[in-house]
Amino acid sequence: MGRKKKVEKRRGRKGTQKVGRSRFSRDTKPKKDRSVSRVRGLVLQYFRNSKGEASDYQQVAEGVGAEGDLAVEMVREAMVQLAQERVLVADSLPDRYRYVAPRQKMEGILRRKAGRGHNMFYPDDGGESIRVAERNTGHAMDGDKVVMNRLATRRGQEPEGEIVEILERADTNFVGVISILNDVAFLITESNKLANDIFIPRDKLNGAQDGDKVVVKVLEWPERAKNPVGEVQAVIGKPGDNDTEMHAILAEYGLPFKYPEEVTLAGEKLDANKAFSDIFPRKDFRKPLTITIDPESAKDFDDALSLEKVGEGRWEVGVHIADVTAYVLPDDEIDREAAKRATSVYLVDRTVPMLPERLCNDLCSLKPGVDRPAYSVIFQLDDEAKVLDYEITRTIIHSDKRLTYEEAQAMIDGAEQPETAAIQTLNNLAKKLRADRMKAGAIAFERSELAFRIDDQGKPLEIYVKHPIPANHLIEEFMLLANRTVAKHIGTLYGEGKEGPTFVYRVHDTPDAEKLADLAEFVGRLGYKIKPTGTPEQIARSLNDLLKKVQDKPEAELVETLTIRTMAKAIYQTENIGHYGLAFPYYTHFTSPIRRHPDMMVHRLLTHYMNGGKSLKRTDIEEICKYDSEQERKATEAERTSIKYKQVEFMQNHLGEVFDGVISGVKEFGVFVELVANGVEGLVPIRDLDDDYYELDEKTYSLVGYNTKRRFSLGDKLTIRVARADLDKRQLDFELLS
């Protein structure tokens, strides 16, 4: 009786949807098991007409004309059933639901991070990425081409999806340790890309023993099987050995950790004089003062600068780049290996080269005191660093001096050396080039990086934060100038305003509008303002103003990190859309052919077009661009993983010690804290925050206590104790003290 009164009280209220005359009532006394399906249809029709408004079951019962306790109960059961099927989704208020229109199936790529449930679906159409809970991944693995259905979610929650079909398996390898028990073998992997161990049939062990760290390829995953089935591809070594662990990181990202002997041998057989033959006409640039500036540990010097005064207020600056393609011919043994690798990989304790050592460290390295072939862009600049003229040509150079960044910086600061005047002139020109870029709308990021001091066995002895210095900017500005000049030269080869021939561009799209809005909201709470809408130039100026205002403030690193997160990822492609972050309408990578395959392609395309060649087939070059962009992503991830490994290894010796830190990241599973002393980052797991139930507030980058409203936000200062250092999982856990 009470329930009936409630229904009557709600009759005619705003939001009630009338579906038409009821087909059931208390008088018809329908049999429940035969009528729920009919009720379900009426309920579904009600919600489809509701325009997304939320209703409780009593409102729905009134809307479909249900009368009597049994009929109302059937409405409630129909709503529960529809909610279980994700046709309806719970609203923020209790017992209220709303309808979410079904989305078409979407095709795309699944990226798995099973350890913390952050599997993400990336649609082929470039739309927003969608989270896929572990229970909804089916048997899809990292990189698989899949079909996804979008699921209904609560209002304000991030979208979720469910994998319903696997279209194409990725060529996915996994790294782990072989465990053999009772004649049954499994790969035990700590990878966050797979939630299940991999079954290895005995005849697929290929010599691997119990306890070996290996690479396994998944062969199949039977539909009703809990575990995928795999085969050992390579035995890496014993866990804990430094070489084994570094090789394992490379293998984890599908990057080679051994250099083929036949390719090394091909490098050894190269004729050193090959690049100086008449096939490659060269201008003699051995007379001007020529220097290289590189990190102290560098072995391959792929760029050099020359300087000569050629008139009053006029300077000739040569940007000289190692002429790799004079030694490596298209589709030869070395070229095929370089194309496969696409990039050198820089781990904490080693460089994994793209090219054989003889090329990297000898023939193509612009070492001091020897003649070397180069591909050069020769600039005529005035005192204001305005380009008066330029020439792109092959040259022969002779480096006079190899400087480290620290040595060059000392000269900038006034240290008396034979090269001091030249270094100071180059620095003054570089500062003006940089100022012009900033005026044009370039984003002025000043990123520090972690540096390690390691022993001969690869053990980290010290971790410290390395900040950029003016000597870094000196080299950077002239490399940027050469890259954009080459890109514009080819991009306008057929005339200004006309599409140029097929070429490799390094492009960077405009920032994500939603992320900019979130950034504006966040920095607003810190007392800053940005313009999240407007022209790209207006937004860039606004972001630069923000970065200037936070400079030298405690929140500077935090704000810069969040600003970077609004940015698109720079990639290689044949369609030129410009480079937003650098404010260049044309940009490419020309200056590092020893370590980047796209630069080798640019050298070849440049030669082809400068010799009058016709435009090449775009689709062929575009495929290589996509591959090289993906390899670059993998190399970056491998580098970050090696940094995390060495951080955890270093902090094993500091368990129980107390440090001050700053919250550097906030996730639903906890907060990341960066230590002030050394830049090491670890996690305070949410399970250890036991004073309340904490939920993620994505808009404010905070974890918020449900009862206490206590907040853990980006940039907050904390004191922590080092609680756990798990080298196998590469995870560092902190305990919150205050």
C-alpha positions in Angstrom: 0.0 0.0 0.0 2.9 2.3 0.9 4.5 1.6 -2.4 1.3 2.5 -4.3 1.1 5.8 -2.5 4.6 6.7 -3.6 3.7 6.0 -7.2 0.7 8.2 -7.0 2.7 10.9 -5.4 5.1 10.9 -8.3 2.3 10.9 -11.0 2.6 13.7 -13.4 6.0 14.8 -12.1 8.5 16.4 -14.5 10.7 13.7 -16.1 8.0 11.0 -16.2 7.8 9.5 -19.6 4.5 8.0 -20.8 4.9 5.1 -23.1 1.3 4.5 -24.0 -1.5 2.4 -22.5 -0.2 -0.3 -20.3 -0.4 -3.9 -21.4 -0.4 -5.2 -17.9 -1.8 -4.1 -14.5 -2.8 -5.6 -11.2 -6.0 -6.9 -12.8 -4.3 -9.0 -15.4 -2.2 -10.8 -12.8 0.4 -11.9 -15.4 2.7 -14.8 -14.7 6.0 -13.3 -13.8 8.2 -15.7 -15.8 6.3 -15.0 -19.0 5.9 -11.3 -18.6 9.3 -9.9 -17.7 10.5 -9.9 -21.3 7.4 -7.8 -22.3 8.0 -5.5 -19.4 11.7 -5.2 -20.4 10.6 -4.0 -23.9 8.4 -1.3 -22.3 11.1 -0.2 -19.9 13.7 0.0 -22.7 11.3 2.1 -24.8 10.7 4.4 -21.8 14.5 5.0 -21.4 15.0 5.5 -25.1 12.5 8.3 -24.9 14.0 9.8 -21.8 16.8 11.8 -23.6 19.4 10.6 -21.2 17.6 11.6 -18.0 17.9 9.4 -15.0 14.9 7.7 -13.4 14.2 5.3 -10.5 12.1 2.2 -10.9 9.0 3.9 -9.4 9.1 6.6 -12.0 9.6 4.1 -14.7 6.7 2.0 -13.4 4.4 5.0 -13.6 5.7 5.9 -17.0 4.9 2.5 -18.5 1.5 2.3 -16.6 2.5 -0.6 -14.3 0.1 -0.9 -11.3 0.3 -3.2 -8.4 3.2 -4.6 -6.4 3.9 -7.5 -8.8 4.0 -5.2 -11.9 6.2 -2.7 -10.2 8.6 -5.5 -9.1 8.8 -6.7 -12.7 9.8 -3.2 -13.8 12.5 -3.2 -11.2 13.8 -6.6 -12.3 13.8 -5.5 -15.9 15.9 -2.5 -15.0 18.4 -4.6 -13.0 18.7 -6.9 -16.0 19.3 -4.1 -18.4 21.9 -2.6 -16.0 23.7 -5.9 -15.9 23.8 -5.9 -19.6 25.2 -2.4 -19.6 22.2 -1.1 -21.5 21.4 1.1 -18.5 24.0 2.7 -16.3 23.7 3.7 -12.6 23.4 7.4 -12.0 25.2 9.2 -9.1 22.0 9.1 -7.0 20.9 5.7 -5.5 18.6 3.4 -7.5 18.5 5.7 -10.5 19.5 4.7 -14.0 19.8 6.3 -17.4 20.0 5.0 -20.9 23.2 5.2 -23.0 22.7 4.7 -26.7 24.7 1.8 -28.0 27.8 2.6 -30.0 28.8 0.9 -33.2 31.6 -1.6 -32.9 35.0 0.0 -33.2 38.2 -1.4 -34.7 41.6 -0.5 -33.2 44.6 -1.6 -31.2 44.7 -2.9 -27.7 47.6 -1.8 -25.5 47.8 -3.9 -22.3 49.0 -2.9 -18.9 47.4 -5.8 -17.0 49.3 -5.4 -13.7 47.3 -2.3 -12.8 44.3 -2.7 -15.1 45.2 0.1 -17.4 44.5 -1.6 -20.7 43.7 0.9 -23.4 42.0 0.6 -26.7 43.1 3.0 -29.5 40.6 3.3 -32.3 41.8 3.3 -35.9 39.9 6.6 -36.6 42.1 8.5 -34.2 39.3 9.1 -31.7 39.7 9.1 -27.9 41.4 6.1 -26.3 39.1 3.9 -24.1 39.9 1.9 -21.0 39.4 -1.9 -21.1 39.2 -3.6 -17.7 41.1 -6.9 -17.4 37.9 -8.9 -17.2 36.8 -7.4 -20.6 40.0 -8.1 -22.6 39.1 -11.6 -23.6 42.2 -13.3 -24.9 43.5 -10.2 -26.6 47.2 -9.4 -26.1 49.2 -6.2 -26.3 49.2 -4.8 -29.8 46.4 -7.0 -31.2 44.0 -5.6 -33.8 40.6 -6.0 -32.2 36.9 -5.0 -32.3 35.6 -3.3 -29.2 32.1 -2.5 -27.9 31.9 0.7 -25.8 30.2 0.0 -22.5 27.8 2.3 -20.6 29.4 4.0 -17.6 28.3 6.4 -14.9 28.0 10.0 -15.8 31.4 11.7 -15.4 33.4 8.4 -15.4 36.0 7.7 -18.1 34.7 5.5 -20.9 35.1 1.8 -20.8 35.0 -0.9 -23.5 34.9 -4.7 -24.0 36.9 -6.6 -26.6 34.5 -8.8 -28.6 36.7 -10.0 -31.4 40.4 -10.4 -32.2 41.1 -9.5 -35.9 44.8 -9.9 -36.0 47.4 -11.1 -33.5 50.4 -8.9 -32.9 53.9 -10.4 -33.2 54.2 -10.3 -29.4 57.2 -11.7 -27.5 57.3 -11.9 -23.7 60.3 -12.0 -21.4 60.3 -14.0 -18.2 61.8 -16.8 -16.2 61.2 -20.5 -17.0 59.6 -22.5 -14.2 59.6 -26.3 -14.6 57.6 -28.3 -12.0 56.5 -31.9 -12.4 57.5 -31.9 -16.0 55.3 -28.9 -16.8 56.9 -25.7 -17.9 55.6 -22.2 -17.7 57.0 -18.7 -18.5 56.6 -16.6 -15.3 56.5 -13.1 -16.5 56.4 -9.8 -14.6 55.3 -8.0 -17.7 52.3 -5.8 -17.1 51.1 -6.6 -20.6 49.9 -10.1 -19.7 47.9 -11.3 -16.7 48.5 -15.0 -17.2 51.6 -17.2 -17.3 52.5 -18.8 -20.6 52.4 -22.6 -20.9 55.5 -24.0 -22.7 55.3 -27.5 -24.1 58.5 -29.5 -23.4 59.4 -29.7 -27.1 59.2 -25.9 -27.3 61.7 -25.2 -24.6 64.6 -25.2 -27.1 67.3 -25.7 -24.6 66.0 -23.4 -21.9 66.5 -24.7 -18.3 64.5 -24.1 -15.1 65.4 -20.6 -13.9 66.6 -19.2 -17.2 65.4 -15.7 -18.3 64.1 -16.2 -21.9 62.2 -14.7 -24.7 59.0 -16.5 -25.6 56.7 -16.1 -28.5 53.0 -16.8 -28.0 51.8 -19.4 -30.6 48.1 -19.7 -29.7 45.6 -19.1 -27.0 42.9 -21.7 -27.2 39.4 -20.3 -26.5 38.7 -22.2 -23.3 42.3 -22.3 -22.0 43.3 -20.2 -19.1 46.9 -19.8 -20.4 48.4 -19.0 -23.8 50.8 -21.5 -25.3 54.3 -20.3 -26.3 57.7 -21.3 -27.6 61.2 -20.2 -26.4 62.8 -18.0 -29.0 66.0 -17.1 -27.1 67.8 -17.7 -23.8 69.0 -14.4 -22.4 70.8 -15.6 -19.3 70.4 -15.9 -15.5 68.2 -13.4 -13.7 70.1 -10.7 -11.7 73.1 -10.5 -14.1 73.3 -6.9 -15.4 73.8 -7.9 -19.1 70.8 -10.3 -18.8 68.6 -7.7 -17.3 69.5 -5.0 -19.8 69.0 -7.5 -22.7 65.7 -8.5 -21.2 64.5 -4.9 -21.3 65.4 -4.6 -25.0 63.7 -7.9 -25.7 60.6 -6.9 -23.8 60.0 -4.1 -26.3 60.9 -6.2 -29.3 64.3 -4.5 -29.8 67.3 -6.6 -30.8 70.0 -7.1 -28.1 72.6 -8.8 -30.3 74.2 -7.3 -33.4 74.4 -9.8 -36.3 77.9 -11.0 -36.9 77.5 -10.8 -40.7 76.5 -7.1 -40.4 79.4 -6.3 -38.2 81.7 -8.1 -40.7 80.2 -6.1 -43.5 81.1 -2.9 -41.6 84.7 -4.1 -41.1 85.1 -4.7 -44.8 84.0 -1.2 -45.8 86.6 0.8 -47.8 87.4 4.0 -45.8 88.0 5.9 -49.1 84.6 5.0 -50.6 83.0 8.2 -49.4 85.7 10.3 -51.0 85.3 8.9 -54.5 84.2 10.9 -57.5 80.7 9.4 -57.1 80.2 11.9 -54.2 81.5 15.4 -55.3 82.5 17.4 -52.3 83.4 21.0 -51.4 86.5 21.4 -49.3 85.6 22.8 -45.9 88.8 21.8 -44.0 90.1 25.4 -43.6 87.4 27.0 -41.3 87.7 26.3 -37.6 85.6 23.2 -36.9 84.5 21.8 -33.6 82.3 19.1 -32.1 80.4 19.5 -28.8 79.0 16.3 -27.2 78.5 14.6 -23.9 81.7 13.5 -22.2 80.8 9.8 -22.7 80.0 10.2 -26.4 81.9 8.0 -28.9 80.0 8.8 -32.1 80.3 12.4 -33.2 77.7 12.9 -35.9 77.6 16.7 -36.0 80.1 19.5 -36.1 80.0 23.3 -36.4 82.4 25.5 -38.4 82.7 29.3 -38.1 84.4 31.8 -40.4 84.0 35.6 -40.6 83.3 36.5 -44.2 82.6 40.2 -44.0 81.6 43.0 -41.7 78.7 41.7 -39.6 78.6 38.5 -41.7 79.4 35.0 -40.6 79.6 31.7 -42.4 78.4 28.9 -40.1 78.6 25.3 -41.3 76.4 22.6 -39.9 78.2 19.4 -40.8 76.6 16.0 -40.5 78.2 12.6 -40.8 77.6 11.4 -44.4 76.4 7.9 -43.5 74.7 7.2 -46.8 78.0 7.6 -48.7 79.0 4.3 -47.0 75.6 2.6 -46.6 74.0 1.9 -49.9 70.2 1.3 -50.3 69.2 -2.3 -49.5 72.7 -3.5 -48.7 73.3 -5.7 -45.6 74.0 -2.7 -43.3 71.1 -0.7 -44.6 68.6 -3.6 -44.1 69.7 -3.9 -40.5 69.5 -0.2 -39.9 66.0 -0.1 -41.4 65.0 -2.9 -39.1 66.4 -1.2 -35.9 65.3 2.3 -37.0 67.1 3.9 -34.1 70.0 3.5 -31.6 68.7 2.8 -28.1 70.2 4.5 -25.1 70.0 2.5 -21.9 71.5 3.8 -18.6 74.7 1.8 -19.0 75.0 1.3 -22.7 74.2 2.4 -26.2 72.7 -0.2 -28.6 73.7 1.2 -32.0 71.7 1.3 -35.2 74.9 0.9 -37.3 77.9 -1.3 -37.0 80.6 0.0 -34.6 83.1 0.7 -37.4 80.7 3.2 -38.9 79.4 4.7 -35.6 82.7 5.2 -33.9 85.1 5.4 -36.8 84.3 6.1 -40.5 81.3 8.3 -39.9 82.4 9.8 -36.6 83.6 13.4 -37.0 86.6 12.8 -34.8 89.2 15.6 -34.4 92.4 15.5 -36.5 91.1 13.4 -39.4 89.4 14.2 -42.7 85.8 13.1 -42.7 83.0 13.2 -45.3 79.9 15.3 -44.3 76.6 16.4 -45.6 76.5 20.1 -44.8 74.2 23.1 -44.6 76.3 26.2 -45.0 74.7 29.4 -43.7 75.5 33.0 -44.3 74.3 34.8 -41.1 74.3 38.5 -40.1 75.0 39.6 -36.5 71.3 39.2 -35.7 71.4 35.5 -36.8 69.2 36.3 -39.9 69.8 33.8 -42.7 71.1 35.8 -45.7 71.8 32.7 -47.8 72.4 29.0 -47.5 73.8 26.0 -49.4 73.2 22.3 -49.0 76.1 20.3 -50.2 78.4 17.3 -49.6 81.7 18.4 -48.0 85.0 17.2 -46.7 85.8 18.6 -43.2 88.5 18.3 -40.6 87.5 18.8 -37.0 90.0 20.8 -35.0 88.7 20.2 -31.5 86.4 17.8 -29.7 84.7 19.6 -26.8 82.4 18.4 -24.1 79.4 20.5 -23.1 81.1 21.4 -19.9 84.2 22.6 -21.7 82.2 24.6 -24.2 80.2 26.1 -21.3 83.4 27.2 -19.6 84.4 29.1 -22.7 80.9 30.7 -22.9 81.6 31.8 -19.3 84.9 33.3 -20.3 87.6 30.6 -19.9 90.6 31.5 -22.2 91.1 28.9 -24.8 92.0 29.1 -28.5 88.4 28.3 -29.4 86.8 30.7 -26.9 86.0 33.6 -29.3 84.4 31.2 -31.8 82.3 29.5 -29.1 81.1 32.8 -27.8 80.2 34.0 -31.3 78.3 30.8 -32.0 76.6 31.2 -28.6 75.5 34.7 -29.3 74.1 33.7 -32.7 72.3 30.7 -31.1 70.7 32.9 -28.5 69.2 35.1 -31.2 68.0 32.1 -33.1 66.3 30.9 -29.9 64.7 34.3 -29.3 63.3 34.4 -32.8 61.8 30.9 -32.2 60.2 32.0 -29.0 58.8 35.1 -30.7 57.3 32.9 -33.4 55.4 30.8 -30.8 57.8 28.0 -29.9 57.2 26.4 -26.5 60.1 27.0 -24.1 60.5 23.7 -22.3 63.5 23.4 -20.0 63.5 19.7 -19.1 66.0 18.3 -16.6 67.0 14.7 -16.7 68.2 11.9 -14.4 71.9 11.0 -14.7 73.7 8.0 -13.3 77.2 7.3 -12.2 77.8 3.6 -12.5 80.6 1.1 -11.9 82.2 -1.3 -14.4 79.5 -3.9 -13.5 76.7 -1.5 -14.3 75.8 -0.9 -10.6 74.5 2.6 -10.0 76.7 4.5 -7.5 74.9 7.8 -7.7 71.8 9.3 -9.2 71.5 13.1 -9.7 69.4 15.6 -11.7 71.1 17.2 -14.7 69.9 20.6 -15.9 70.4 22.0 -19.4 73.1 24.6 -19.8 73.6 27.3 -22.5 76.1 25.0 -24.3 73.3 22.5 -24.9 71.2 25.3 -26.4 74.1 26.4 -28.7 74.2 23.0 -30.4 70.4 22.6 -30.4 69.7 25.9 -32.2 72.0 25.2 -35.1 70.7 21.6 -35.4 67.1 23.0 -35.5 68.2 25.6 -38.1 69.6 22.9 -40.4 66.6 20.6 -40.0 64.0 23.2 -40.8 66.1 24.6 -43.7 66.4 21.2 -45.3 62.6 20.6 -44.8 61.6 23.9 -46.3 64.1 23.5 -49.2 62.4 20.2 -50.3 58.9 21.3 -49.2 59.0 24.4 -51.5 61.0 22.7 -54.2 58.1 23.1 -56.7 57.4 26.7 -55.5 56.0 28.5 -52.5 52.4 27.4 -51.8 52.8 24.3 -53.9 53.0 20.8 -52.5 56.6 19.5 -52.6 57.7 16.0 -53.5 57.3 13.1 -51.2 59.5 13.7 -48.1 60.0 12.7 -44.5 58.7 15.3 -42.1 58.9 15.4 -38.4 55.5 16.8 -37.4 53.9 17.8 -34.2 50.2 18.5 -34.0 48.4 21.2 -31.9 47.6 20.4 -28.2 44.6 18.5 -27.1 41.7 21.0 -26.3 40.3 19.0 -23.4 43.8 18.6 -21.8 44.4 22.3 -22.2 41.1 23.1 -20.4 42.1 20.7 -17.6 45.5 22.4 -17.4 43.8 25.9 -17.3 41.6 24.7 -14.4 44.5 23.2 -12.5 47.0 26.2 -12.8 44.1 28.5 -12.0 44.0 26.9 -8.5 47.7 27.8 -8.3 47.0 31.4 -9.1 48.0 31.3 -12.8 46.0 31.8 -16.0 46.4 30.4 -19.5 44.3 30.8 -22.7 43.1 27.3 -23.5 41.4 28.4 -26.7 42.3 30.6 -29.6 44.8 30.4 -32.5 47.8 28.0 -32.1 50.0 31.1 -31.8 47.9 32.6 -29.0 47.8 29.3 -27.1 51.6 29.0 -27.5 52.2 32.5 -26.2 49.9 31.8 -23.2 51.8 28.6 -22.4 55.1 30.4 -22.7 53.9 33.1 -20.4 52.9 30.5 -17.9 56.3 28.7 -18.1 58.1 32.0 -17.5 56.0 32.9 -14.5 56.6 29.6 -12.8 60.3 29.6 -13.5 62.4 29.1 -10.3 59.1 28.6 -8.3 58.6 25.3 -6.4 55.8 24.3 -8.8 57.9 24.9 -11.9 58.6 21.2 -12.7 55.0 20.2 -12.0 53.5 22.8 -14.3 56.0 22.0 -17.0 55.2 18.3 -16.7 51.5 19.0 -17.0 52.0 21.3 -19.9 54.0 18.6 -21.8 51.1 16.2 -21.2 48.8 18.5 -23.2 51.1 18.1 -26.2 50.6 15.7 -29.1 53.4 13.2 -29.8 55.8 14.2 -32.5 56.0 11.6 -35.3 57.4 11.0 -38.8 55.0 11.2 -41.8 54.9 12.3 -45.4 52.1 14.9 -44.9 53.6 18.1 -43.6 51.5 19.8 -40.9 54.3 21.7 -39.3 55.9 21.4 -35.9 53.7 23.1 -33.3 56.1 22.9 -30.4 59.0 24.4 -32.4 56.8 26.9 -34.3 58.2 25.7 -37.6 56.0 25.3 -40.7 58.6 22.9 -42.1 60.7 20.5 -40.1 62.5 17.2 -40.5 65.3 15.2 -39.0 68.6 15.6 -40.9 71.2 15.9 -38.3 71.6 12.4 -36.7 72.0 9.7 -39.4 74.3 7.6 -37.2 71.5 7.0 -34.7 68.2 7.6 -36.6 67.0 5.8 -39.7 64.6 8.7 -40.8 67.7 10.9 -41.1 69.3 8.4 -43.4 66.1 8.5 -45.5 66.2 12.3 -45.5 69.8 12.3 -46.8 68.9 10.0 -49.6 65.7 11.9 -50.6 67.6 15.1 -50.5 70.3 13.8 -52.8 67.6 12.3 -55.1 65.7 15.6 -55.5 68.8 17.8 -55.7 69.9 15.6 -58.6 66.6 16.3 -60.4 64.8 13.1 -59.4 61.0 12.8 -59.6 58.8 12.5 -56.5 58.8 9.0 -55.0 55.7 6.9 -54.2 54.2 8.4 -51.0 52.7 5.1 -49.7 56.0 3.4 -49.6 57.7 6.2 -47.6 54.7 6.6 -45.3 54.9 2.9 -44.3 58.5 3.4 -43.3 57.6 6.6 -41.4 55.0 4.7 -39.4 57.4 1.9 -38.6 60.2 4.3 -37.6 57.8 6.2 -35.3 56.8 3.0 -33.6 60.4 1.9 -33.2 61.2 5.3 -31.7 58.3 4.8 -29.2 59.7 1.4 -28.2 63.2 2.7 -27.8 62.0 5.5 -25.5 60.0 3.1 -23.4 63.1 0.8 -23.1 65.2 3.8 -22.0 62.6 4.7 -19.4 62.4 1.1 -18.2 66.2 0.9 -17.8 66.1 4.1 -15.8 63.4 2.7 -13.5 65.4 -0.6 -13.1 68.5 1.3 -12.0 66.5 3.5 -9.7 65.1 0.5 -7.9 68.5 -1.2 -7.9 70.1 2.0 -6.3 67.3 2.3 -3.7 67.7 -1.3 -2.5 70.6 0.1 -0.5 68.4 2.7 1.1 65.5 0.6 2.4 64.0 2.1 5.6 65.5 5.5 5.0 63.4 8.7 5.1 63.3 11.3 2.2 61.4 14.4 1.4 59.5 14.3 -1.9 56.9 15.9 -4.1 53.8 14.2 -5.6 54.6 13.7 -9.3 51.7 11.6 -10.4 48.2 10.6 -9.2 46.5 7.4 -10.2 43.5 5.5 -8.8 46.0 2.9 -7.4 48.1 5.5 -5.5 50.4 8.5 -5.7 53.8 8.7 -7.3 56.4 10.7 -5.3 59.6 12.1 -6.7 62.4 12.4 -4.2 64.0 15.9 -3.8 67.4 14.5 -3.2 67.9 12.5 -6.4 64.8 12.6 -8.6 64.0 8.9 -8.0 60.3 8.2 -8.3 58.3 5.6 -6.3 54.7 4.8 -5.4 52.7 5.2 -2.3 50.0 2.5 -2.9 46.4 3.4 -2.2 46.1 0.2 -0.2 48.5 1.8 2.3 46.4 4.9 2.7 44.2 3.2 5.2 42.8 6.3 7.1 40.0 6.7 4.5 38.6 5.4 1.2 40.3 7.5 -1.5 38.9 8.1 -5.0 40.6 9.7 -8.0 39.5 13.2 -9.0 40.9 13.4 -12.6 40.1 17.1 -13.0 42.2 18.2 -10.1 44.9 15.4 -10.3 44.0 14.4 -6.8 43.1 11.5 -4.6 40.3 12.6 -2.3 39.2 10.9 1.0 35.5 10.0 0.9 34.9 10.8 4.6 37.8 13.2 5.6 38.0 15.0 2.2 41.8 14.8 2.6 43.5 15.5 -0.7 46.7 14.2 -2.2 47.4 16.5 -5.2 50.1 16.9 -7.8 52.9 19.1 -6.3 52.1 18.4 -2.7 55.2 17.9 -0.5 55.4 14.7 1.5 57.9 12.8 3.7 58.2 9.1 2.9 60.1 6.0 4.0 61.5 3.6 1.4 59.4 0.5 2.0 59.9 -1.9 -0.8 62.3 -2.2 -3.8 61.2 -5.1 -6.1 63.9 -5.4 -8.9 62.0 -8.1 -10.7 58.9 -6.0 -11.1 61.0 -2.7 -11.3 58.7 -1.3 -8.6 59.6 1.0 -5.8 57.1 1.5 -3.0 57.1 4.3 -0.4 55.4 4.5 3.0 53.8 7.8 3.8 55.0 9.5 7.0 53.6 13.0 6.6 
